[in-house]
Every structure is written in structure tokens, then in C-alpha cells.
Amino acid sequence: MIREIERDEVLAVCSNSLGVPIDPSGPVPDEALAALVRRAAGINCPCSRSTLRASIAESLQYLDEDGESLPERLDRTIEGLIVSGDLLELNDVSTGDVDVKGTWVFAAPPAFVVRPEGSCYLLGVVPDQDSFLPDSISSRVTAQGCTRLLKPETGEDIAGMLSSHGLQNLSSEAWLRSPKAQSPEEYLPNLEIRLKGQGRSGAIAELQVIDHDATVRYYKGRWTAPGKRSGIYVGRRPQMYGAPLWCMVELEHGEPQRLLDLPLPRSHWRGCDEAWRAQIAFDRKNEHPQEFRTVPKDGGLRFDFFSPIPKWAERRLMVFGQPLPAEKCLFSYLLPKSEADEEIAFLRDTVWLEHIDE
């Protein structure tokens, strides 16, 4: 006998399978979207971001009450899983497959990082499975946005237990690797010299650049057409297939003169990471630096950010803190007071952000 299945029933089964609470009266929560993308990655990867997004969007087209923003939320979730380490991009892996595209993502193997207070930050994907841990352990995992945490019970050797189940123990030093410390005045000349060494670019259709003069508190509003601008700018240019490419471009009265694609050859970082770092350096050099705000909350400090930061910087926030819903900013993290001072210094001295204490 064929019976029509209601939306609430499907979401209940999905919630039980993923181990993530889903309120049928509202949109699918971020934690469930992250779990669904991991599941799709275990089936489809290596593949493009658009393949992952399409596979989930098609499945949720009649289930998510917030359907209009679903593609944007999925893009944000995929980006979050790349930052968190569940997904890897081509510059993070080695492959002999000549058919692999530079824009593809890969499923990371299961691993964990021990946090300072003793809990473990979990990452990775297992093909065709929802979890790489037995039910007795996976039921204890707490999902927060795109991240997953496992807290030890009294006297429990949590690192040894996870290792016995085949997870790789990643050291904090390796996981939180960051570029060498330098000032914006030391960092920018290398990029500018490389840009000056490029040949004439000619016209670039649909080029978008970040306006140096626009407010640093509204990232989306900073993107604009070249107009009549002159100087060196961070930009994005479309390509025939895949997401627009990140670049630095020299403009003269709005006309592109030279172009430098990002990331640089043999770089360990993504194009967006290098571009965001370059823009932070430009803003600091131009004396209207990008900002982050700290606000006391729940015995710790809430860190609010108004523009994206490189993944090597955001990973520190993921390991030492927990994501929070954004409040009049782009994204937020809650950090314990014991970690806050060190991370404020790191964001100020290494990432070159201005600290606003509220």
C-alpha cells in the first residue's frame, strides 16, 4: 500500500539518522545542513562544490521552509566545512588523477584535535556512512554549526579511545599552522612586485573589486565594478566553469593593466585566504583597518567579525571557542576568558585586525 509521507515524518527520520535535532516548524538548522553535506561528500567526493550543493538542494527542495536562502546557506556550509577540515581543496591533497579539476573538493579522513580544556574537535568524513564512531560515542558528540566536539568523561583517555577507532591525532601545531609573522608593510610589496611583473592584461569582463574607501563594517557592500578607480585592488573575475577566480589587479581609470591570480604558485593557502589577507593589509596600510569586536557573554568573550578572515585564523577560533549566531556582524565565536587575551593578540598582531572592546 502506498502512503503519502508528510514533511515532519521525513525530517524526523533525517534527524534520527544524522543525530542532529531538527525542528519541523522551522528551517533545517545549520548543524543538520553540515551533516547532510558531509554525507553527500562521502558519496560524491572528489567533486565540485556545485555538485555538493545541488545534491542537497534537490533533496531539501520540498522540506526546507526557508527555501529562498537555501543555496546561499549551503554555500556557506560548504565553506565552513572546508575551514573546519571536513573537506579539503586540491592544494591540501596529492592526487595522480589528471581528470581532477582545481576547483574540486575532497573528503578528509577522520581525525581529531585535542583542545586546551581536554575535549576533542572532530573532523573528517567516511564514505557512505553518517558517522565514523560507534553509537556509544557518536551519541555524545555535540554539533555546533559546522563543528563537532566530544567531551571526555571523568578519567577517560579520550585521545587514546579515538585513536583506537582509527582516527588520526592531529597536533594543534600542525592543525593551526599559519604564515610567518610579518607586518602589512613587509607582506604587500612581494605581491605588488609579482603583479608588476605580469604582462598587460587587457579588458576583463565582469571584473569586481573591493573598494578601499568603503566601510570595513559591511563586507558585501565593498564589492563594486572598477568604475574610474586607479591603483591596486583585490578582485574576482569570472571563469567559464566554477566559482570566480580571486586575483589582484592594477587599474588605471577603471581599465585593468595587470592581473595576478591568487593563490600564488606553490602556495599552501587558498585564493580567498590570500585575497582576504591582502585586503586586510591594504586596509591597515590605508589607516582604516578591519575590525573585530569583543563583548562579554556567558562568562567568556564573544568575538564579532565584519569581514571574512583566512581559514588558518578562523581555525584557531574553532579549536579554542565555539561558533555563535551572528549579531549585527558577519560571524561570531565565543571564547573562554582563559584563551581570549592570546587570541586578541594573535588577531591584532598576525591577522592585522583592530580590536574594538565593547
C-alpha positions as CSV (number, residue, x, y, z in Angstrom):
1,M,0.0,0.0,0.0
2,I,1.4,3.4,-1.0
3,R,1.1,6.2,1.6
4,E,2.0,9.8,1.3
5,I,4.8,10.8,3.7
6,E,4.5,14.1,5.5
7,R,7.3,16.6,5.7
8,D,7.5,16.2,9.5
9,E,8.0,12.4,9.2
10,V,10.8,12.8,6.7
11,L,12.6,15.3,8.9
12,A,12.2,13.1,11.9
13,V,13.8,10.2,10.1
14,C,16.6,12.5,8.9
15,S,17.1,13.9,12.4
16,N,17.4,10.4,13.8
17,S,19.8,9.3,11.1
18,L,22.1,12.3,11.4
19,G,21.9,12.5,15.2
20,V,21.0,16.2,15.0
21,P,17.8,17.8,16.3
22,I,15.6,19.3,13.6
23,D,12.5,21.4,14.5
24,P,9.9,20.6,11.8
25,S,8.3,24.0,12.3
26,G,11.3,25.9,11.1
27,P,14.2,25.8,8.5
28,V,16.7,23.0,8.6
29,P,19.3,24.0,11.2
30,D,22.9,24.7,10.3
31,E,24.1,21.6,12.1
32,A,21.8,19.4,10.0
33,L,22.9,21.0,6.8
34,A,26.6,20.4,7.8
35,A,25.8,16.7,8.5
36,L,24.0,16.4,5.1
37,V,26.9,17.9,3.2
38,R,29.3,15.5,5.0
39,R,27.0,12.6,4.0
40,A,26.9,13.9,0.4
41,A,30.7,14.4,0.4
42,G,31.2,10.7,1.5
43,I,29.2,9.7,-1.6
44,N,30.3,12.2,-4.3
45,C,33.8,13.4,-3.5
46,P,36.0,14.2,-5.1
47,C,33.7,16.6,-6.9
48,S,32.9,20.3,-7.3
49,R,31.3,22.5,-4.7
50,S,28.3,22.9,-7.1
51,T,27.8,19.1,-7.2
52,L,27.6,19.0,-3.4
53,R,25.3,22.0,-3.3
54,A,23.0,20.6,-6.0
55,S,22.7,17.2,-4.4
56,I,21.5,18.7,-1.0
57,A,19.3,21.4,-2.6
58,E,17.5,18.8,-4.6
59,S,16.9,16.7,-1.6
60,L,15.6,19.6,0.5
61,Q,13.6,21.5,-2.1
62,Y,10.2,20.4,-0.5
63,L,11.5,20.1,3.1
64,D,13.2,23.3,4.0
65,E,10.8,26.2,5.0
66,D,13.5,28.8,4.2
67,G,13.9,27.6,0.6
68,E,14.8,31.0,-0.9
69,S,18.1,31.3,1.0
70,L,18.9,27.5,0.9
71,P,21.6,27.8,-1.9
72,E,23.3,30.6,-0.1
73,R,23.2,28.7,3.2
74,L,24.6,25.6,1.5
75,D,27.5,27.6,0.0
76,R,28.2,29.0,3.5
77,T,28.1,25.5,5.0
78,I,30.5,24.0,2.4
79,E,32.9,26.9,3.0
80,G,32.6,26.2,6.8
81,L,33.4,22.6,6.3
82,I,36.5,23.5,4.3
83,V,37.6,25.8,7.1
84,S,36.8,23.2,9.7
85,G,38.8,20.5,7.9
86,D,36.0,18.1,7.0
87,L,36.5,18.9,3.3
88,L,39.8,19.5,1.6
89,E,40.6,21.5,-1.6
90,L,43.1,20.5,-4.2
91,N,46.0,22.4,-2.6
92,D,45.5,20.3,0.6
93,V,45.9,16.9,-1.1
94,S,48.1,15.0,-3.6
95,T,46.5,13.1,-6.5
96,G,47.7,11.4,-9.7
97,D,44.3,11.7,-11.4
98,V,44.8,14.0,-14.4
99,D,41.0,14.5,-14.6
100,V,40.7,16.2,-11.2
101,K,39.8,19.8,-11.5
102,G,41.4,22.6,-9.5
103,T,38.1,23.6,-8.0
104,W,37.2,20.1,-6.7
105,V,36.9,19.3,-3.0
106,F,37.8,16.0,-1.3
107,A,36.5,14.3,1.8
108,A,39.1,14.5,4.6
109,P,40.0,11.2,6.5
110,P,38.7,11.0,10.1
111,A,40.9,12.8,12.6
112,F,40.7,14.9,15.9
113,V,42.5,17.7,17.6
114,V,42.7,17.9,21.4
115,R,41.5,21.2,22.7
116,P,43.2,23.0,25.6
117,E,40.4,22.1,28.1
118,G,40.6,18.4,27.1
119,S,37.7,18.0,24.7
120,C,38.3,16.9,21.1
121,Y,37.5,18.7,17.9
122,L,36.4,16.1,15.3
123,L,36.8,16.3,11.6
124,G,36.7,14.1,8.5
125,V,34.2,12.0,6.5
126,V,33.7,8.3,6.0
127,P,32.4,7.2,2.6
128,D,28.7,6.1,2.7
129,Q,28.4,6.5,6.4
130,D,26.9,9.1,8.7
131,S,29.5,8.6,11.5
132,F,33.0,7.1,11.9
133,L,32.3,6.3,15.6
134,P,30.2,3.6,17.3
135,D,26.8,4.8,18.6
136,S,28.0,4.8,22.2
137,I,30.5,7.5,21.4
138,S,28.7,9.3,18.5
139,S,25.7,10.0,20.7
140,R,28.0,12.1,22.9
141,V,29.2,14.3,20.1
142,T,27.9,17.9,20.2
143,A,27.4,19.7,16.9
144,Q,27.8,23.5,16.8
145,G,27.3,24.9,13.3
146,C,29.9,23.2,11.1
147,T,32.0,21.9,14.1
148,R,31.7,18.7,16.2
149,L,33.0,18.3,19.7
150,L,33.5,15.3,22.0
151,K,34.0,16.0,25.7
152,P,35.7,13.3,27.9
153,E,34.0,11.6,30.8
154,T,35.7,11.6,34.2
155,G,39.1,9.8,34.0
156,E,38.6,9.0,30.3
157,D,41.6,8.8,27.9
158,I,39.6,10.4,25.1
159,A,42.6,10.7,22.7
160,G,43.6,7.1,23.2
161,M,40.0,6.0,22.6
162,L,39.6,7.9,19.4
163,S,43.0,6.7,18.1
164,S,41.9,3.1,18.8
165,H,38.9,3.7,16.5
166,G,41.2,4.7,13.6
167,L,41.1,8.5,13.9
168,Q,44.4,10.4,13.4
169,N,45.5,12.5,16.3
170,L,46.5,15.9,14.7
171,S,48.7,18.1,16.8
172,S,47.5,21.7,17.5
173,E,50.7,23.0,16.0
174,A,50.1,21.2,12.6
175,W,46.4,22.0,12.5
176,L,46.8,25.7,13.4
177,R,49.7,26.3,11.1
178,S,49.8,30.0,10.0
179,P,52.0,32.1,7.7
180,K,55.2,33.5,9.1
181,A,54.7,36.6,11.2
182,Q,55.3,39.9,9.3
183,S,53.8,43.3,9.1
184,P,51.5,44.6,6.2
185,E,54.4,46.8,5.1
186,E,56.5,43.6,4.7
187,Y,53.7,41.5,3.2
188,L,52.3,43.7,0.4
189,P,55.5,44.6,-1.5
190,N,56.0,40.9,-2.5
191,L,52.5,40.8,-4.1
192,E,52.9,44.1,-5.7
193,I,56.3,43.1,-7.3
194,R,54.8,40.0,-8.6
195,L,51.8,41.9,-10.0
196,K,54.2,44.5,-11.7
197,G,56.0,41.6,-13.3
198,Q,52.9,40.4,-15.2
199,G,52.2,41.3,-18.8
200,R,49.4,43.6,-19.9
201,S,46.1,42.0,-19.1
202,G,43.7,43.9,-21.3
203,A,40.0,44.1,-20.6
204,I,38.5,41.7,-18.0
205,A,34.7,41.2,-18.4
206,E,32.6,41.4,-15.2
207,L,35.5,42.1,-13.0
208,Q,34.6,43.1,-9.4
209,V,37.0,44.7,-6.9
210,I,36.9,45.6,-3.2
211,D,36.6,49.3,-2.7
212,H,39.3,50.6,-0.4
213,D,37.2,53.6,0.7
214,A,34.0,51.7,1.6
215,T,33.2,50.9,5.3
216,V,35.0,47.9,6.7
217,R,31.9,47.0,8.7
218,Y,29.9,45.8,5.6
219,Y,31.8,43.3,3.5
220,K,29.3,42.7,0.8
221,G,28.9,46.4,0.2
222,R,32.6,46.8,-0.5
223,W,32.3,44.8,-3.8
224,T,31.9,47.0,-6.8
225,A,32.7,47.4,-10.5
226,P,36.1,49.1,-11.3
227,G,34.4,52.4,-12.3
228,K,37.1,55.0,-12.7
229,R,39.4,53.7,-10.0
230,S,43.2,53.7,-10.2
231,G,45.6,51.6,-8.1
232,I,46.0,48.0,-7.0
233,Y,42.9,46.2,-5.8
234,V,41.8,42.8,-4.7
235,G,39.3,41.4,-7.1
236,R,37.4,38.4,-8.6
237,R,37.0,37.6,-12.2
238,P,34.6,35.0,-13.7
239,Q,35.7,31.8,-15.4
240,M,33.8,29.6,-17.8
241,Y,33.2,26.9,-15.2
242,G,33.3,27.1,-11.5
243,A,33.4,30.0,-9.0
244,P,35.0,33.3,-9.9
245,L,38.8,33.4,-9.5
246,W,40.5,35.6,-6.9
247,C,43.1,38.0,-8.1
248,M,45.0,41.2,-7.6
249,V,44.6,43.8,-10.4
250,E,46.2,47.1,-11.3
251,L,43.7,49.6,-12.6
252,E,44.2,52.9,-14.4
253,H,41.0,54.9,-14.6
254,G,39.0,51.7,-14.3
255,E,40.9,49.9,-17.0
256,P,42.8,46.7,-16.0
257,Q,46.5,47.0,-16.7
258,R,48.0,43.9,-15.0
259,L,46.5,40.8,-13.3
260,L,47.9,38.4,-10.7
261,D,45.8,35.3,-10.0
262,L,45.6,34.0,-6.4
263,P,46.8,31.8,-4.9
264,L,50.4,32.2,-5.9
265,P,52.2,29.2,-7.3
266,R,53.2,26.6,-4.7
267,S,51.2,28.4,-2.1
268,H,49.7,26.4,0.9
269,W,46.7,28.7,1.1
270,R,43.5,29.2,-0.9
271,G,43.0,32.0,-3.3
272,C,40.4,33.6,-1.0
273,D,42.7,33.3,2.0
274,E,45.5,35.2,0.2
275,A,43.0,37.7,-1.1
276,W,41.4,38.4,2.3
277,R,44.8,38.8,3.9
278,A,45.9,41.2,1.2
279,Q,42.8,43.3,1.7
280,I,43.3,43.3,5.5
281,A,46.9,44.6,4.7
282,F,45.6,47.3,2.3
283,D,43.1,48.5,4.9
284,R,45.7,48.6,7.6
285,K,48.1,50.5,5.3
286,N,45.3,52.9,4.3
287,E,44.7,53.6,8.0
288,H,41.1,52.4,8.2
289,P,41.8,48.8,9.4
290,Q,39.3,46.0,9.5
291,E,37.9,45.4,13.0
292,F,36.8,42.7,15.3
293,R,34.6,43.4,18.4
294,T,34.7,41.6,21.8
295,V,31.6,41.6,24.0
296,P,31.3,39.9,27.5
297,K,29.0,36.9,27.2
298,D,28.3,33.8,29.4
299,G,31.5,34.2,31.4
300,G,33.6,34.5,28.3
301,L,34.0,36.9,25.4
302,R,32.1,36.9,22.1
303,F,34.3,37.8,19.2
304,D,32.4,39.5,16.3
305,F,33.8,39.8,12.8
306,F,32.6,42.1,10.0
307,S,34.7,40.6,7.1
308,P,36.0,37.1,6.3
309,I,39.4,36.1,7.6
310,P,41.7,33.4,6.3
311,K,40.9,29.8,7.3
312,W,44.2,29.5,9.3
313,A,43.0,32.3,11.5
314,E,39.4,31.1,11.8
315,R,40.5,27.5,12.7
316,R,42.0,28.9,15.9
317,L,38.6,30.3,16.9
318,M,37.0,26.9,16.1
319,V,39.5,25.0,18.2
320,F,39.6,27.4,21.2
321,G,35.9,28.5,21.1
322,Q,32.5,27.8,19.6
323,P,30.5,29.5,16.9
324,L,27.5,31.7,17.8
325,P,24.7,33.2,15.7
326,A,25.9,36.5,14.2
327,E,24.6,39.6,15.8
328,K,25.0,42.7,13.6
329,C,28.2,41.2,12.1
330,L,29.3,38.6,9.6
331,F,30.1,35.8,12.1
332,S,30.8,35.3,15.8
333,Y,32.7,33.0,18.2
334,L,32.5,32.6,21.9
335,L,35.9,32.1,23.6
336,P,36.6,31.4,27.3
337,K,38.4,34.2,29.1
338,S,41.4,31.9,29.6
339,E,42.0,31.9,25.8
340,A,40.7,35.4,24.9
341,D,43.8,37.5,25.6
342,E,46.1,35.3,23.5
343,E,43.6,35.3,20.6
344,I,43.1,39.0,20.7
345,A,46.9,39.4,20.4
346,F,47.0,36.9,17.5
347,L,44.2,38.7,15.6
348,R,45.8,42.1,16.2
349,D,49.5,41.2,15.5
350,T,49.3,38.4,12.9
351,V,46.0,39.0,11.2
352,W,46.3,42.8,11.5
353,L,42.8,43.4,12.7
354,E,41.8,46.3,15.0
355,H,40.3,45.3,18.4
356,I,37.1,47.1,19.4
357,D,36.3,46.4,23.1
358,E,32.6,46.8,23.9
